[in-house]
Amino acid sequence: MTARALTALFDEYDTAAGVVDQLEAAGIPHDDISIIANRAGPAPVPSRPSDDAGPEAADPVDAAGTGATVGTVLGGGVGLLAGLGLLAIPGLGPVVAAGWLVAAAAGAGVGAAAGGLIGGLTGAGLSEGEAETYAEGVRRGGTLVTVRADETRAGQVLAILDRAGSIDLDARAEGWRSQGWTGGTIGASARQTAGSTGS
């Protein structure tokens, strides 16, 4: 069955984490949910390993070495949020992230001008303009929740995202443009018409 990528941007990480909990409680498998948050401010970083561990072990953006600890601090003990990790995404820098979109965003666009999150989102079926706008939202401190859902679950997912107070990305992008941003465009129904991601 074909799945759609449904996306929403939130100003507050805690709100987005609550949405992830609601989606999982509604029966959406955590394998179909992704969360990517810009942690430009002070982010909880696990204690630095001993200096004998080598430079790779001391890198705070090493997702493999920090996932469980960061998940415990930011998320909860179970589900998607338990897998949160710090990693570097091309075009954004260090973020807190978990879920299916993370691998695509961390690996997509390496060496490409578009950057990793844009490549991951376009690979999930969003237009380049939509992807660029969502990536700008994350760059500016927002938290992105992206869900793969088939047509039978799409309405339920959209209701949860809307009820939680996802931002009006069209209005936000217009504000950015008034400040000189010249990036992507997004239509009012973009979340509901996001492209397919074969499943």
C-alpha positions, 0 to 999 in steps of 0.5 A: 500500500502507498503511504504519504508523508504528512508533515507539521512544524512546531515552535516548541520541542515539547509540543512536538514530543507530545504529538509523537506520544499521541500518534503512537497512542493512536496506533501509528507505529513508531517506525512510521514517525520521525522527529527532527528538532534544532537544538541551537540552544543548550542541548542536553549532551551526555557526559564526555567520555574519557580522553582515552576514548579517542576523538570519535567517541568524544564527538557530541553529534555522533548519533550512535554514541548518544541516542539512548542517553539523549532520548532518556533526557528529552523523550521518555523511556519507550517508543520513538522518543527513546531513540532520540540522538544528536547528529549533524544534518547537512545544511542544518548542523547539530539536531536532535532526531529520531525516526525513518526520515533521519537516515535519509536526511543524514545521508541525502544531499551529501555534497549537494547544495540542497542539504540533507533535510531537503533531500530527505523530504523531497525523497519522501514526496514533498516538492522542493519548495515545501521541503526547503520551507520546512527545512528553514523552519527547523533551521530557525529553531522549530521541530518537524514531525513527519509521518508515513501514513496510508490513506486509511490513517491520513485523516487521523494523523492530520487531525492529531497534527492540527489539534496540537497546534502545528504552525501555519507555515504559509504565514510563517514563510511570509514573515521570513520573506519580509525579513529577506528570506528568498526560499521555497514556497508552500501551499495551504494544502501541502501537508494534506497533499504530500507525495507518496512514499512507497511502502 
